Structures are given as structure tokens and as C-alpha cells.
Amino acid sequence: MTSRGNFLIEAARKHAEGSIALHVANIQTYRLNPAGIGEHSDIVETIGKELDNIATHNDRLEMIDKYICPEVNTLKYESD
């Protein structure tokens, strides 16, 4: 990423990737040690919420890949 302003897109990408890693780790914790999670009585519902969070951040990554052209830093549909 050499174009001006691409560091902002890269920061957004890294933020989404980090958030996905966090929510995946939470799910793994619930799976491997469900008895240790006292404040979550409905583990299936809690895992569902974690999956929703993963989906949100994955959608952001997909939108960056679909609409942002890192080489030119313009919207792809404007240059097609």
C-alpha cells in the first residue's frame, strides 16, 4: 500500500481481523471450558452473539476487498 491514505484502510482491515480473532478466541474458551464461564448461563446463545460479531467484522473485510482498490485508493465501481 503506497497510495496516500491507504494506511487508514489497512488500519480498518487490521482492526476487523483483530476483532475476529478475539471473538474466535471467546468461542474456543466457551467450547473448551464452559463450566468456567459463570455469567453466561446460555452458552449456545452466547456463542451465537460471538458469531454475529465475527460476521459483522467479516462483512467489513469483504467490503474493503470488494469496493476499495488499494493500488489506486478509489472505489472499484468508479474505475470499472
mmCIF file as gemmi writes it, N, C-alpha and C atoms, coordinates in Angstrom:
data_model
loop_
_atom_site.group_PDB
_atom_site.id
_atom_site.type_symbol
_atom_site.label_atom_id
_atom_site.label_alt_id
_atom_site.label_comp_id
_atom_site.label_asym_id
_atom_site.label_entity_id
_atom_site.label_seq_id
_atom_site.pdbx_PDB_ins_code
_atom_site.Cartn_x
_atom_site.Cartn_y
_atom_site.Cartn_z
_atom_site.occupancy
_atom_site.B_iso_or_equiv
_atom_site.pdbx_formal_charge
_atom_site.auth_seq_id
_atom_site.auth_asym_id
_atom_site.pdbx_PDB_model_num
ATOM 1 N N . MET Axp A 1 ? 0.843 -1.178 0 1 0 ? 1 A 1
ATOM 2 C CA . MET Axp A 1 ? 0 0 0 1 0 ? 1 A 1
ATOM 3 C C . MET Axp A 1 ? 0.886 1.237 0 1 0 ? 1 A 1
ATOM 4 N N . THR Axp A 2 ? 0.942 1.891 -1.139 1 0 ? 2 A 1
ATOM 5 C CA . THR Axp A 2 ? 1.795 3.052 -1.247 1 0 ? 2 A 1
ATOM 6 C C . THR Axp A 2 ? 1.014 4.338 -1.436 1 0 ? 2 A 1
ATOM 7 N N . SER Axp A 3 ? -0.221 4.281 -1.829 1 0 ? 3 A 1
ATOM 8 C CA . SER Axp A 3 ? -1.002 5.496 -2.061 1 0 ? 3 A 1
ATOM 9 C C . SER Axp A 3 ? -1.317 6.192 -0.75 1 0 ? 3 A 1
ATOM 10 N N . ARG Axp A 4 ? -1.448 7.481 -0.854 1 0 ? 4 A 1
ATOM 11 C CA . ARG Axp A 4 ? -1.784 8.298 0.303 1 0 ? 4 A 1
ATOM 12 C C . ARG Axp A 4 ? -3.133 7.875 0.877 1 0 ? 4 A 1
ATOM 13 N N . GLY Axp A 5 ? -3.208 7.724 2.159 1 0 ? 5 A 1
ATOM 14 C CA . GLY Axp A 5 ? -4.46 7.371 2.806 1 0 ? 5 A 1
ATOM 15 C C . GLY Axp A 5 ? -4.707 5.884 2.934 1 0 ? 5 A 1
ATOM 16 N N . ASN Axp A 6 ? -3.898 5.067 2.284 1 0 ? 6 A 1
ATOM 17 C CA . ASN Axp A 6 ? -4.101 3.621 2.38 1 0 ? 6 A 1
ATOM 18 C C . ASN Axp A 6 ? -3.849 3.094 3.774 1 0 ? 6 A 1
ATOM 19 N N . PHE Axp A 7 ? -3.077 3.832 4.58 1 0 ? 7 A 1
ATOM 20 C CA . PHE Axp A 7 ? -2.845 3.391 5.945 1 0 ? 7 A 1
ATOM 21 C C . PHE Axp A 7 ? -4.15 3.34 6.733 1 0 ? 7 A 1
ATOM 22 N N . LEU Axp A 8 ? -5.107 4.163 6.359 1 0 ? 8 A 1
ATOM 23 C CA . LEU Axp A 8 ? -6.407 4.142 7.03 1 0 ? 8 A 1
ATOM 24 C C . LEU Axp A 8 ? -7.17 2.863 6.694 1 0 ? 8 A 1
ATOM 25 N N . ILE Axp A 9 ? -7.128 2.464 5.427 1 0 ? 9 A 1
ATOM 26 C CA . ILE Axp A 9 ? -7.784 1.223 5.01 1 0 ? 9 A 1
ATOM 27 C C . ILE Axp A 9 ? -7.09 0.039 5.672 1 0 ? 9 A 1
ATOM 28 N N . GLU Axp A 10 ? -5.76 0.068 5.71 1 0 ? 10 A 1
ATOM 29 C CA . GLU Axp A 10 ? -5.018 -1.017 6.34 1 0 ? 10 A 1
ATOM 30 C C . GLU Axp A 10 ? -5.341 -1.09 7.835 1 0 ? 10 A 1
ATOM 31 N N . ALA Axp A 11 ? -5.501 0.046 8.482 1 0 ? 11 A 1
ATOM 32 C CA . ALA Axp A 11 ? -5.874 0.062 9.896 1 0 ? 11 A 1
ATOM 33 C C . ALA Axp A 11 ? -7.268 -0.534 10.095 1 0 ? 11 A 1
ATOM 34 N N . ALA Axp A 12 ? -8.193 -0.195 9.207 1 0 ? 12 A 1
ATOM 35 C CA . ALA Axp A 12 ? -9.548 -0.757 9.295 1 0 ? 12 A 1
ATOM 36 C C . ALA Axp A 12 ? -9.512 -2.266 9.101 1 0 ? 12 A 1
ATOM 37 N N . ARG Axp A 13 ? -8.692 -2.722 8.152 1 0 ? 13 A 1
ATOM 38 C CA . ARG Axp A 13 ? -8.557 -4.159 7.906 1 0 ? 13 A 1
ATOM 39 C C . ARG Axp A 13 ? -7.986 -4.863 9.14 1 0 ? 13 A 1
ATOM 40 N N . LYS Axp A 14 ? -6.937 -4.326 9.7 1 0 ? 14 A 1
ATOM 41 C CA . LYS Axp A 14 ? -6.309 -4.95 10.873 1 0 ? 14 A 1
ATOM 42 C C . LYS Axp A 14 ? -7.244 -4.945 12.078 1 0 ? 14 A 1
ATOM 43 N N . HIS Axp A 15 ? -8.018 -3.875 12.218 1 0 ? 15 A 1
ATOM 44 C CA . HIS Axp A 15 ? -8.985 -3.813 13.319 1 0 ? 15 A 1
ATOM 45 C C . HIS Axp A 15 ? -10.013 -4.935 13.181 1 0 ? 15 A 1
ATOM 46 N N . ALA Axp A 16 ? -10.536 -5.114 11.967 1 0 ? 16 A 1
ATOM 47 C CA . ALA Axp A 16 ? -11.528 -6.171 11.732 1 0 ? 16 A 1
ATOM 48 C C . ALA Axp A 16 ? -10.914 -7.549 11.967 1 0 ? 16 A 1
ATOM 49 N N . GLU Axp A 17 ? -9.695 -7.763 11.471 1 0 ? 17 A 1
ATOM 50 C CA . GLU Axp A 17 ? -9.03 -9.056 11.664 1 0 ? 17 A 1
ATOM 51 C C . GLU Axp A 17 ? -8.774 -9.338 13.145 1 0 ? 17 A 1
ATOM 52 N N . GLY Axp A 18 ? -8.366 -8.316 13.884 1 0 ? 18 A 1
ATOM 53 C CA . GLY Axp A 18 ? -8.141 -8.488 15.324 1 0 ? 18 A 1
ATOM 54 C C . GLY Axp A 18 ? -9.426 -8.79 16.07 1 0 ? 18 A 1
ATOM 55 N N . SER Axp A 19 ? -10.492 -8.123 15.681 1 0 ? 19 A 1
ATOM 56 C CA . SER Axp A 19 ? -11.784 -8.37 16.324 1 0 ? 19 A 1
ATOM 57 C C . SER Axp A 19 ? -12.27 -9.792 16.051 1 0 ? 19 A 1
ATOM 58 N N . ILE Axp A 20 ? -12.062 -10.272 14.824 1 0 ? 20 A 1
ATOM 59 C CA . ILE Axp A 20 ? -12.437 -11.647 14.505 1 0 ? 20 A 1
ATOM 60 C C . ILE Axp A 20 ? -11.651 -12.608 15.385 1 0 ? 20 A 1
ATOM 61 N N . ALA Axp A 21 ? -10.346 -12.384 15.518 1 0 ? 21 A 1
ATOM 62 C CA . ALA Axp A 21 ? -9.508 -13.256 16.347 1 0 ? 21 A 1
ATOM 63 C C . ALA Axp A 21 ? -9.993 -13.262 17.801 1 0 ? 21 A 1
ATOM 64 N N . LEU Axp A 22 ? -10.387 -12.108 18.301 1 0 ? 22 A 1
ATOM 65 C CA . LEU Axp A 22 ? -10.891 -12.01 19.673 1 0 ? 22 A 1
ATOM 66 C C . LEU Axp A 22 ? -12.154 -12.844 19.861 1 0 ? 22 A 1
ATOM 67 N N . HIS Axp A 23 ? -13.105 -12.721 18.933 1 0 ? 23 A 1
ATOM 68 C CA . HIS Axp A 23 ? -14.369 -13.446 19.072 1 0 ? 23 A 1
ATOM 69 C C . HIS Axp A 23 ? -14.191 -14.949 18.852 1 0 ? 23 A 1
ATOM 70 N N . VAL Axp A 24 ? -13.277 -15.327 17.968 1 0 ? 24 A 1
ATOM 71 C CA . VAL Axp A 24 ? -12.963 -16.753 17.798 1 0 ? 24 A 1
ATOM 72 C C . VAL Axp A 24 ? -12.367 -17.301 19.098 1 0 ? 24 A 1
ATOM 73 N N . ALA Axp A 25 ? -11.483 -16.545 19.712 1 0 ? 25 A 1
ATOM 74 C CA . ALA Axp A 25 ? -10.89 -16.98 20.985 1 0 ? 25 A 1
ATOM 75 C C . ALA Axp A 25 ? -11.959 -17.132 22.064 1 0 ? 25 A 1
ATOM 76 N N . ASN Axp A 26 ? -12.921 -16.225 22.089 1 0 ? 26 A 1
ATOM 77 C CA . ASN Axp A 26 ? -14.021 -16.339 23.058 1 0 ? 26 A 1
ATOM 78 C C . ASN Axp A 26 ? -14.808 -17.629 22.836 1 0 ? 26 A 1
ATOM 79 N N . ILE Axp A 27 ? -15.108 -17.939 21.58 1 0 ? 27 A 1
ATOM 80 C CA . ILE Axp A 27 ? -15.848 -19.167 21.282 1 0 ? 27 A 1
ATOM 81 C C . ILE Axp A 27 ? -15.041 -20.38 21.708 1 0 ? 27 A 1
ATOM 82 N N . GLN Axp A 28 ? -13.761 -20.374 21.425 1 0 ? 28 A 1
ATOM 83 C CA . GLN Axp A 28 ? -12.91 -21.504 21.822 1 0 ? 28 A 1
ATOM 84 C C . GLN Axp A 28 ? -12.902 -21.657 23.337 1 0 ? 28 A 1
ATOM 85 N N . THR Axp A 29 ? -12.884 -20.557 24.049 1 0 ? 29 A 1
ATOM 86 C CA . THR Axp A 29 ? -12.924 -20.614 25.514 1 0 ? 29 A 1
ATOM 87 C C . THR Axp A 29 ? -14.236 -21.22 25.996 1 0 ? 29 A 1
ATOM 88 N N . TYR Axp A 30 ? -15.342 -20.799 25.405 1 0 ? 30 A 1
ATOM 89 C CA . TYR Axp A 30 ? -16.64 -21.366 25.787 1 0 ? 30 A 1
ATOM 90 C C . TYR Axp A 30 ? -16.698 -22.859 25.49 1 0 ? 30 A 1
ATOM 91 N N . ARG Axp A 31 ? -16.115 -23.262 24.364 1 0 ? 31 A 1
ATOM 92 C CA . ARG Axp A 31 ? -16.137 -24.681 23.974 1 0 ? 31 A 1
ATOM 93 C C . ARG Axp A 31 ? -15.265 -25.531 24.903 1 0 ? 31 A 1
ATOM 94 N N . LEU Axp A 32 ? -14.097 -25.035 25.231 1 0 ? 32 A 1
ATOM 95 C CA . LEU Axp A 32 ? -13.135 -25.837 25.978 1 0 ? 32 A 1
ATOM 96 C C . LEU Axp A 32 ? -13.331 -25.784 27.49 1 0 ? 32 A 1
ATOM 97 N N . ASN Axp A 33 ? -13.973 -24.725 27.979 1 0 ? 33 A 1
ATOM 98 C CA . ASN Axp A 33 ? -14.131 -24.571 29.418 1 0 ? 33 A 1
ATOM 99 C C . ASN Axp A 33 ? -15.487 -23.948 29.755 1 0 ? 33 A 1
ATOM 100 N N . PRO Axp A 34 ? -16.583 -24.577 29.366 1 0 ? 34 A 1
ATOM 101 C CA . PRO Axp A 34 ? -17.905 -23.967 29.584 1 0 ? 34 A 1
ATOM 102 C C . PRO Axp A 34 ? -18.261 -23.808 31.063 1 0 ? 34 A 1
ATOM 103 N N . ALA Axp A 35 ? -17.729 -24.646 31.921 1 0 ? 35 A 1
ATOM 104 C CA . ALA Axp A 35 ? -18.049 -24.546 33.348 1 0 ? 35 A 1
ATOM 105 C C . ALA Axp A 35 ? -17.419 -23.314 33.977 1 0 ? 35 A 1
ATOM 106 N N . GLY Axp A 36 ? -16.359 -22.808 33.379 1 0 ? 36 A 1
ATOM 107 C CA . GLY Axp A 36 ? -15.665 -21.653 33.93 1 0 ? 36 A 1
ATOM 108 C C . GLY Axp A 36 ? -16.27 -20.323 33.542 1 0 ? 36 A 1
ATOM 109 N N . ILE Axp A 37 ? -17.34 -20.339 32.783 1 0 ? 37 A 1
ATOM 110 C CA . ILE Axp A 37 ? -17.977 -19.104 32.323 1 0 ? 37 A 1
ATOM 111 C C . ILE Axp A 37 ? -19.293 -18.948 33.076 1 0 ? 37 A 1
ATOM 112 N N . GLY Axp A 38 ? -19.216 -18.504 34.293 1 0 ? 38 A 1
ATOM 113 C CA . GLY Axp A 38 ? -20.384 -18.441 35.179 1 0 ? 38 A 1
ATOM 114 C C . GLY Axp A 38 ? -21.44 -17.439 34.77 1 0 ? 38 A 1
ATOM 115 N N . GLU Axp A 39 ? -21.023 -16.292 34.198 1 0 ? 39 A 1
ATOM 116 C CA . GLU Axp A 39 ? -22.005 -15.262 33.875 1 0 ? 39 A 1
ATOM 117 C C . GLU Axp A 39 ? -22.768 -15.536 32.589 1 0 ? 39 A 1
ATOM 118 N N . HIS Axp A 40 ? -22.424 -16.619 31.886 1 0 ? 40 A 1
ATOM 119 C CA . HIS Axp A 40 ? -23.116 -16.974 30.647 1 0 ? 40 A 1
ATOM 120 C C . HIS Axp A 40 ? -23.849 -18.301 30.836 1 0 ? 40 A 1
ATOM 121 N N . SER Axp A 41 ? -25.088 -18.215 31.298 1 0 ? 41 A 1
ATOM 122 C CA . SER Axp A 41 ? -25.834 -19.438 31.559 1 0 ? 41 A 1
ATOM 123 C C . SER Axp A 41 ? -26.273 -20.137 30.268 1 0 ? 41 A 1
ATOM 124 N N . ASP Axp A 42 ? -26.498 -19.381 29.208 1 0 ? 42 A 1
ATOM 125 C CA . ASP Axp A 42 ? -26.885 -19.963 27.932 1 0 ? 42 A 1
ATOM 126 C C . ASP Axp A 42 ? -25.705 -19.848 26.972 1 0 ? 42 A 1
ATOM 127 N N . ILE Axp A 43 ? -24.863 -20.867 26.969 1 0 ? 43 A 1
ATOM 128 C CA . ILE Axp A 43 ? -23.633 -20.823 26.192 1 0 ? 43 A 1
ATOM 129 C C . ILE Axp A 43 ? -23.933 -20.795 24.696 1 0 ? 43 A 1
ATOM 130 N N . VAL Axp A 44 ? -24.965 -21.51 24.262 1 0 ? 44 A 1
ATOM 131 C CA . VAL Axp A 44 ? -25.307 -21.521 22.832 1 0 ? 44 A 1
ATOM 132 C C . VAL Axp A 44 ? -25.686 -20.109 22.373 1 0 ? 44 A 1
ATOM 133 N N . GLU Axp A 45 ? -26.48 -19.418 23.165 1 0 ? 45 A 1
ATOM 134 C CA . GLU Axp A 45 ? -26.863 -18.043 22.827 1 0 ? 45 A 1
ATOM 135 C C . GLU Axp A 45 ? -25.638 -17.137 22.817 1 0 ? 45 A 1
ATOM 136 N N . THR Axp A 46 ? -24.767 -17.31 23.774 1 0 ? 46 A 1
ATOM 137 C CA . THR Axp A 46 ? -23.554 -16.503 23.853 1 0 ? 46 A 1
ATOM 138 C C . THR Axp A 46 ? -22.656 -16.753 22.646 1 0 ? 46 A 1
ATOM 139 N N . ILE Axp A 47 ? -22.509 -18.009 22.236 1 0 ? 47 A 1
ATOM 140 C CA . ILE Axp A 47 ? -21.716 -18.331 21.049 1 0 ? 47 A 1
ATOM 141 C C . ILE Axp A 47 ? -22.365 -17.717 19.813 1 0 ? 47 A 1
ATOM 142 N N . GLY Axp A 48 ? -23.686 -17.725 19.758 1 0 ? 48 A 1
ATOM 143 C CA . GLY Axp A 48 ? -24.395 -17.083 18.649 1 0 ? 48 A 1
ATOM 144 C C . GLY Axp A 48 ? -24.069 -15.599 18.553 1 0 ? 48 A 1
ATOM 145 N N . LYS Axp A 49 ? -23.999 -14.924 19.685 1 0 ? 49 A 1
ATOM 146 C CA . LYS Axp A 49 ? -23.649 -13.499 19.701 1 0 ? 49 A 1
ATOM 147 C C . LYS Axp A 49 ? -22.212 -13.294 19.23 1 0 ? 49 A 1
ATOM 148 N N . GLU Axp A 50 ? -21.325 -14.183 19.637 1 0 ? 50 A 1
ATOM 149 C CA . GLU Axp A 50 ? -19.935 -14.097 19.177 1 0 ? 50 A 1
ATOM 150 C C . GLU Axp A 50 ? -19.872 -14.295 17.66 1 0 ? 50 A 1
ATOM 151 N N . LEU Axp A 51 ? -20.65 -15.249 17.14 1 0 ? 51 A 1
ATOM 152 C CA . LEU Axp A 51 ? -20.694 -15.475 15.69 1 0 ? 51 A 1
ATOM 153 C C . LEU Axp A 51 ? -21.238 -14.254 14.959 1 0 ? 51 A 1
ATOM 154 N N . ASP Axp A 52 ? -22.241 -13.595 15.542 1 0 ? 52 A 1
ATOM 155 C CA . ASP Axp A 52 ? -22.771 -12.366 14.944 1 0 ? 52 A 1
ATOM 156 C C . ASP Axp A 52 ? -21.68 -11.296 14.86 1 0 ? 52 A 1
ATOM 157 N N . ASN Axp A 53 ? -20.882 -11.191 15.915 1 0 ? 53 A 1
ATOM 158 C CA . ASN Axp A 53 ? -19.789 -10.225 15.909 1 0 ? 53 A 1
ATOM 159 C C . ASN Axp A 53 ? -18.751 -10.575 14.844 1 0 ? 53 A 1
ATOM 160 N N . ILE Axp A 54 ? -18.436 -11.858 14.708 1 0 ? 54 A 1
ATOM 161 C CA . ILE Axp A 54 ? -17.497 -12.292 13.67 1 0 ? 54 A 1
ATOM 162 C C . ILE Axp A 54 ? -18.05 -11.927 12.294 1 0 ? 54 A 1
ATOM 163 N N . ALA Axp A 55 ? -19.333 -12.177 12.079 1 0 ? 55 A 1
ATOM 164 C CA . ALA Axp A 55 ? -19.955 -11.881 10.787 1 0 ? 55 A 1
ATOM 165 C C . ALA Axp A 55 ? -19.871 -10.388 10.458 1 0 ? 55 A 1
ATOM 166 N N . THR Axp A 56 ? -20.087 -9.54 11.439 1 0 ? 56 A 1
ATOM 167 C CA . THR Axp A 56 ? -20.002 -8.091 11.229 1 0 ? 56 A 1
ATOM 168 C C . THR Axp A 56 ? -18.618 -7.695 10.743 1 0 ? 56 A 1
ATOM 169 N N . HIS Axp A 57 ? -17.594 -8.193 11.418 1 0 ? 57 A 1
ATOM 170 C CA . HIS Axp A 57 ? -16.225 -7.826 11.05 1 0 ? 57 A 1
ATOM 171 C C . HIS Axp A 57 ? -15.81 -8.48 9.734 1 0 ? 57 A 1
ATOM 172 N N . ASN Axp A 58 ? -16.291 -9.684 9.476 1 0 ? 58 A 1
ATOM 173 C CA . ASN Axp A 58 ? -16.018 -10.331 8.194 1 0 ? 58 A 1
ATOM 174 C C . ASN Axp A 58 ? -16.659 -9.544 7.049 1 0 ? 58 A 1
ATOM 175 N N . ASP Axp A 59 ? -17.869 -9.04 7.278 1 0 ? 59 A 1
ATOM 176 C CA . ASP Axp A 59 ? -18.531 -8.205 6.268 1 0 ? 59 A 1
ATOM 177 C C . ASP Axp A 59 ? -17.694 -6.971 5.947 1 0 ? 59 A 1
ATOM 178 N N . ARG Axp A 60 ? -17.083 -6.373 6.973 1 0 ? 60 A 1
ATOM 179 C CA . ARG Axp A 60 ? -16.233 -5.202 6.744 1 0 ? 60 A 1
ATOM 180 C C . ARG Axp A 60 ? -15.04 -5.563 5.871 1 0 ? 60 A 1
ATOM 181 N N . LEU Axp A 61 ? -14.427 -6.716 6.149 1 0 ? 61 A 1
ATOM 182 C CA . LEU Axp A 61 ? -13.301 -7.161 5.317 1 0 ? 61 A 1
ATOM 183 C C . LEU Axp A 61 ? -13.75 -7.382 3.875 1 0 ? 61 A 1
ATOM 184 N N . GLU Axp A 62 ? -14.904 -8 3.7 1 0 ? 62 A 1
ATOM 185 C CA . GLU Axp A 62 ? -15.416 -8.235 2.35 1 0 ? 62 A 1
ATOM 186 C C . GLU Axp A 62 ? -15.695 -6.931 1.622 1 0 ? 62 A 1
ATOM 187 N N . MET Axp A 63 ? -16.205 -5.928 2.326 1 0 ? 63 A 1
ATOM 188 C CA . MET Axp A 63 ? -16.482 -4.64 1.692 1 0 ? 63 A 1
ATOM 189 C C . MET Axp A 63 ? -15.187 -3.939 1.29 1 0 ? 63 A 1
ATOM 190 N N . ILE Axp A 64 ? -14.166 -4.033 2.125 1 0 ? 64 A 1
ATOM 191 C CA . ILE Axp A 64 ? -12.871 -3.463 1.755 1 0 ? 64 A 1
ATOM 192 C C . ILE Axp A 64 ? -12.361 -4.137 0.489 1 0 ? 64 A 1
ATOM 193 N N . ASP Axp A 65 ? -12.418 -5.477 0.458 1 0 ? 65 A 1
ATOM 194 C CA . ASP Axp A 65 ? -11.936 -6.22 -0.709 1 0 ? 65 A 1
ATOM 195 C C . ASP Axp A 65 ? -12.766 -5.953 -1.947 1 0 ? 65 A 1
ATOM 196 N N . LYS Axp A 66 ? -14.061 -5.761 -1.777 1 0 ? 66 A 1
ATOM 197 C CA . LYS Axp A 66 ? -14.948 -5.605 -2.93 1 0 ? 66 A 1
ATOM 198 C C . LYS Axp A 66 ? -14.935 -4.183 -3.496 1 0 ? 66 A 1
ATOM 199 N N . TYR Axp A 67 ? -14.936 -3.176 -2.634 1 0 ? 67 A 1
ATOM 200 C CA . TYR Axp A 67 ? -15.145 -1.814 -3.099 1 0 ? 67 A 1
ATOM 201 C C . TYR Axp A 67 ? -13.916 -0.915 -3.053 1 0 ? 67 A 1
ATOM 202 N N . ILE Axp A 68 ? -12.918 -1.269 -2.296 1 0 ? 68 A 1
ATOM 203 C CA . ILE Axp A 68 ? -11.744 -0.411 -2.174 1 0 ? 68 A 1
ATOM 204 C C . ILE Axp A 68 ? -10.602 -1.018 -2.981 1 0 ? 68 A 1
ATOM 205 N N . CYS Axp A 69 ? -10.021 -0.231 -3.835 1 0 ? 69 A 1
ATOM 206 C CA . CYS Axp A 69 ? -8.896 -0.685 -4.65 1 0 ? 69 A 1
ATOM 207 C C . CYS Axp A 69 ? -7.616 -0.144 -4.011 1 0 ? 69 A 1
ATOM 208 N N . PRO Axp A 70 ? -6.854 -0.962 -3.287 1 0 ? 70 A 1
ATOM 209 C CA . PRO Axp A 70 ? -5.691 -0.462 -2.548 1 0 ? 70 A 1
ATOM 210 C C . PRO Axp A 70 ? -4.624 0.187 -3.441 1 0 ? 70 A 1
ATOM 211 N N . GLU Axp A 71 ? -4.458 -0.254 -4.683 1 0 ? 71 A 1
ATOM 212 C CA . GLU Axp A 71 ? -3.419 0.299 -5.547 1 0 ? 71 A 1
ATOM 213 C C . GLU Axp A 71 ? -3.692 1.757 -5.921 1 0 ? 71 A 1
ATOM 214 N N . VAL Axp A 72 ? -4.976 2.091 -6.077 1 0 ? 72 A 1
ATOM 215 C CA . VAL Axp A 72 ? -5.326 3.428 -6.544 1 0 ? 72 A 1
ATOM 216 C C . VAL Axp A 72 ? -6.038 4.229 -5.459 1 0 ? 72 A 1
ATOM 217 N N . ASN Axp A 73 ? -6.534 3.541 -4.435 1 0 ? 73 A 1
ATOM 218 C CA . ASN Axp A 73 ? -7.289 4.161 -3.343 1 0 ? 73 A 1
ATOM 219 C C . ASN Axp A 73 ? -8.553 4.838 -3.861 1 0 ? 73 A 1
ATOM 220 N N . THR Axp A 74 ? -9.247 4.172 -4.798 1 0 ? 74 A 1
ATOM 221 C CA . THR Axp A 74 ? -10.528 4.658 -5.293 1 0 ? 74 A 1
ATOM 222 C C . THR Axp A 74 ? -11.532 3.521 -5.223 1 0 ? 74 A 1
ATOM 223 N N . LEU Axp A 75 ? -12.772 3.862 -5.327 1 0 ? 75 A 1
ATOM 224 C CA . LEU Axp A 75 ? -13.805 2.85 -5.357 1 0 ? 75 A 1
ATOM 225 C C . LEU Axp A 75 ? -13.719 2.099 -6.675 1 0 ? 75 A 1
ATOM 226 N N . LYS Axp A 76 ? -13.782 0.772 -6.609 1 0 ? 76 A 1
ATOM 227 C CA . LYS Axp A 76 ? -13.656 -0.034 -7.816 1 0 ? 76 A 1
ATOM 228 C C . LYS Axp A 76 ? -14.728 0.282 -8.831 1 0 ? 76 A 1
ATOM 229 N N . TYR Axp A 77 ? -15.974 0.496 -8.361 1 0 ? 77 A 1
ATOM 230 C CA . TYR Axp A 77 ? -17.037 0.702 -9.336 1 0 ? 77 A 1
ATOM 231 C C . TYR Axp A 77 ? -16.877 2.019 -10.085 1 0 ? 77 A 1
ATOM 232 N N . GLU Axp A 78 ? -16.101 2.961 -9.578 1 0 ? 78 A 1
ATOM 233 C CA . GLU Axp A 78 ? -15.858 4.208 -10.295 1 0 ? 78 A 1
ATOM 234 C C . GLU Axp A 78 ? -14.85 4.027 -11.413 1 0 ? 78 A 1
ATOM 235 N N . SER Axp A 79 ? -13.936 3.038 -11.269 1 0 ? 79 A 1
ATOM 236 C CA . SER Axp A 79 ? -12.881 2.88 -12.265 1 0 ? 79 A 1
ATOM 237 C C . SER Axp A 79 ? -13.175 1.738 -13.239 1 0 ? 79 A 1
ATOM 238 N N . ASP Axp A 80 ? -14.264 0.989 -13.048 1 0 ? 80 A 1
ATOM 239 C CA . ASP Axp A 80 ? -14.599 -0.13 -13.94 1 0 ? 80 A 1
ATOM 240 C C . ASP Axp A 80 ? -15.141 0.362 -15.259 1 0 ? 80 A 1
